[in-house]
């Protein structure tokens, strides 16, 4: 099987996005960041809009997953269990470690000051849902006290959807996957937030939409793979796609919760007393 070359442009975009997201979360430690956080004048735009870099990460993930896995799935070189377990092995260890560290920190803060830091969902049930990847729109709406890691359950859901989509068009032209990806993008933009149910809701819609934007971009990229400007194309296309589907269509109201999704306190499980308190 031909080994595909690593796309250096993707690594560059991912590095910049990671730095911006790190800076974006910095104000969580300072309350009113525009008056107390260092370099607020210089970095204010990142503090306000750096969260859109999450769209970048999901788009890159969709691009890379399709780029690396489409042929393997179609040719049956990788089975479902191996496919999903490999993804979990790459994501879950660091996720679990950071979740435990944050949990210990929250416990220390509670014991000493009877308070919580940043996210208010710090009970044992929230912890259990989090470590089993059932939070952040999968079973509950609660993103838990390890808030920035809400993307991990959504990322795994996107992997599952991609595998199913590729299998549905198994043996056919890969561009049928593009049609399916476009359909999923439309569902994530206009339908899932209104459904407001487990797996398909305003939280997971954010990741699903941009993940499959990345899939579409990869299909277009492979159409011009032999051109000398393929890396530049990848960078430009990511920027255009994320801006279009992330900022223009969704708007600020769909960053974590869609205003059009009805009652945003609706819960997916019986334990609504502790899973709906973070919004």
N, C-alpha and C positions, 0 to 999 in steps of 0.2 A: 504494500500500500504506500502511496506517495505521502511523504511527510510534508505537511504544509509549513511554510516559513512563518516565523513569528512576525507580527506586524508591529514595528517599533513605534509607529504613531499612536497606537492604542496605549502602549505603556506610558508614553508622554502625557496623554490626556488623563489617564488614570492617576498618575502622580500629581498632576496639578489639581485634579478634583479632590484627591485625598487631603492635600494641604489646605484647600479652601474649606472642606468640611471640618477639619480639625480646628481651624480658626473660628468657624461658625459656631461650634459648640463651646468655645471658650467663655462667652458671656454668661453661660449657665451658672458660673461661679460668682457672679457679681450683681445679680438683681437688675437694676436699671442700668444696662450696659452703656447707654449713650452718654451718661455722665460719670461713670465710675470705671469702666473698662479701659485699660491702657490702649492708646492708639485708636481711640474711637473715631477720630476725624478721618484718619487714613483708611481704616478697615471697616468703617461703618457700612459700606455697601455690601461687604462680605457678611457682616453680622446680620444684615437685613435679608439678603438674597442668596447666601451661600447654600441654603438647603436645596436649591435647585441642582446642585451637584449630585444629589442622590439620583436624579434622573439620568445623569451622565453615567453613573455606575451601572444602573440597570440596563441602559442601552449598550454599554460596552459588554456587559455580561451576555446579553442576547446575541450580539454580534459574534463574540468569541465562541459561545456554545454552538451556534449553528455552523460556524467556520470549522470547528474541530470535530463535531459529532455527527453531522448530517450523514456523511458517507458511511461512518461506522454503524449507525443505526440502520440505514437502508440495506447495507450489505450484511447485516446481522453479525458484525464483528464484536458487538457489545450488546449484551442482554439487559433487560430493564433493571434487574437487581444490581448488576455490576455498575450500570450507569448511575443510578441514584445513590448507591452506597459510596461510590467514588466522590460524588459531589458532597455528600454529608461528611465524609472523612476530611475533606479539605476545609469545610466551613465550621463544623461543630466543635472541635477541640478548643479553638481560640474563643468561640462564642461561650462555651461552658465556663472556661477559666475566667473570662471577664465578668460573666454573670455572677459567679461565686465571689469574686473580689468586690464587685459593687454591692452585693448582698451583705458581705461582712462590713463594709464601710457604712452602709445604711444602718446596720445593727449597732455599730459603735456610736454613730450620731444619735440614734434613738436613746440608747442607754445613758449617754452623757447629757444630751440637751433636749430629749423628748421632742425631737423634730425630725423631719425628713429632708433630703436634699434633692432638688430638681423635680423628681417624679414621686407622686404620692402613693402609688400602688406598691406597697412594701410588705404585704402580708404573705404568709406561707403558701396560700393558694396561688397568688400571683407568681411566686417563685416556681412552684410546681408546673404551672401552665407554661412558664417561660422555658424551663430547661427541657421540656418535652416538645418545644416548638409548636405549641398550640395557641400562642398569643397572637397579637397584632393582626387580627382579622381572620385567623385560621379557624379557631373555635370561639375565642373571645375577642372583644375590641380592645382589651387592655394591652398596652405596649410594655407594661411592667417597668420596674425601676432601672433596668438596663436599657433605657429608651432607644439610644442610637442603634442597638442591635435588632430593632424591629424588622429590619430588612432581611434578616436571615430566613425566617419562616416564609416570607414572601418570595425570596429568591428560589427556595426549594420548590415552592408551588409552581413557579415559572418553569423550572426544569421539567417538572412533571407534565405541564401543558405542552411544552415543546416536544417531548418524546411522543406524547399521544398524537399531536398534530402530524409529526413526521410519519408515524406508523399509519395514520389514516390515508396518506398519499404514498404509501410504500410502493416502490417500483415505478412511480410516475415521475414526471418532470419536477425538479425541485421548486420551480416557480409556482406550482400549485400550493406549496407551503407559504409562499409570499401572499397568495390570495387569502389563505387561512389566517396568516398573521395580521393582515389588514382587517379582516373580519373581527378578530379578537381585539385589536386596538379600538375599533369602533364600539364593541361591547364594553370594554373597560372605560371608555370615555363617557358613554351615554347611558349604559344599562346597569352595569355592576353597582355604581354608587346608589342607584335607586332601589336595587334589589335588597341591599343591606342585610345579607344573610352570611352564614359562615362560608369562607373561601372567596366569595364574590361580593365585595362591598367597597366602600370608598377608600379603605386602607390598602387592601390588596390591589385595587384598580390602579393605584399610582405605580406600583412596581410592574404589574402585568403589561400595562400600556407601553411603558418605555422599554421594557425587555423586548417586546415584539417589534417596536420601532427599530431596535438594534438588529433583529432578525431580518427585517426588510432591507435595512441598509447593507447588511452582509450579502444578501442576494444581488443587490445592485452592484456592490463592490466586485463580486465575482464575475459579473458580466464584463467588467473592464480590467480584470486581474492582470492582463499582460501589458497594460499601459504603464508608462513610466511614472505617472502621477497617482498611483493607487494609494500611497500613504497619505498624500495631501487630500485626496478624495475622501478617505475615511475620516479625517479630522473635520473637514468642512461639512460632510454629510451628517456627522454626529451633532455638530453645532446646530445645523438647520433643523434636523429632526427633533432634537430635544427642545429647541425654542418653540417650534410649531406645536408639538403635542404636549409639552410640559407647561409652558408659560401662557401661550395664546389661547389654546382650547380650554385647558383646565382652569387657569386663573388661580389667584391666591386662595380662593375658598376650597380648592381641592387638594391642598397640600397634605392634609391628613384626614380631613372630614369634609364631605361635600354638603353644601347647603341644600342641594336639591335632593338629598337622599332621605328625606322624611325625618323621623325622630332619630337623632343621632345617639340617643341613649338606649336604643333597642339592643338587647343582648341576645347572644346565640345559645346560651346555656342557662341552666337553672340557678347558678350561683351569681345572679346578676347583682347581688349586694356588694360584691367585691371586684367585679370585672368591668364595671361601667363608671368608674370614678376618676378616670384620667382625662376626660374631655370636658 
